[in-house]
Amino acid sequence: MLDIYTIIFLALAVFIFVRLRSVLGQRTGRERPPYDPYSRDTARPPQPTGDNVVSLPERNTTTPGAPPAAEAEEEEAPKYRWEGVAPEGSAMAATLDEIARQEPDFDAKHFLSGSKAAYEMIVTAFANGDRRTLKDLLSKEVYDSFVAAIADRESRGESMESRFVAISKAELENAVMEGRTARLTVHFVSQLVSVTRGRDGSVVDGSPDTVADVTDVWTFARDLGSRDPNWKLVQTGTSA
């Protein structure tokens, strides 16, 4: 015979089972349809969205009157490798082709981006008298010249402050090969605040409140095939 407590526990068990079934067995309308990767008709799983993702049309989607995919691919001209860096058919383009032949990972746009970073680092290090940073970025000849100018400034008790506002231009101006050495010349235009102060803090040159347009033409070089991936500044100059 069942006692009163057994009857109560059985009743509670039945009640809980019914409640769970009513919740877990319900469809809310938000469930994802099952995804079968081998079925062409099954909807695709959600794709990531963002600025770097471009949704491509389905391969079997065609527009009435549009040429077949094969013809469309033939009509589309291949993209020029050095687009926006060097004119097609130019001597610069030929040099870039040779650099890329010897080092397939070479990317001219990546080089220009790196040259901007190096330009800012070198100008700032020169102003701060940071010889250690300069040594890693300059050829021996250019390093000796920069260090001599820093030493001369320090001997007069002067200090220099340089602050970049922007680098508005960094364009490849020339590219040449000298044996295994590649030399790339970059034309920079920057907006810079620069001031040199005397021992007493007075302004000797420049202005702490004026943004000046500065134009430089720098040449970077690197021995292709070298284990050192860095390009070093080998020549500086200015342009009107």
Order of alpha helices (4+ residues) and beta strands (2+ residues): alpha-alpha-alpha-alpha-alpha-alpha-beta-beta-beta-beta-beta
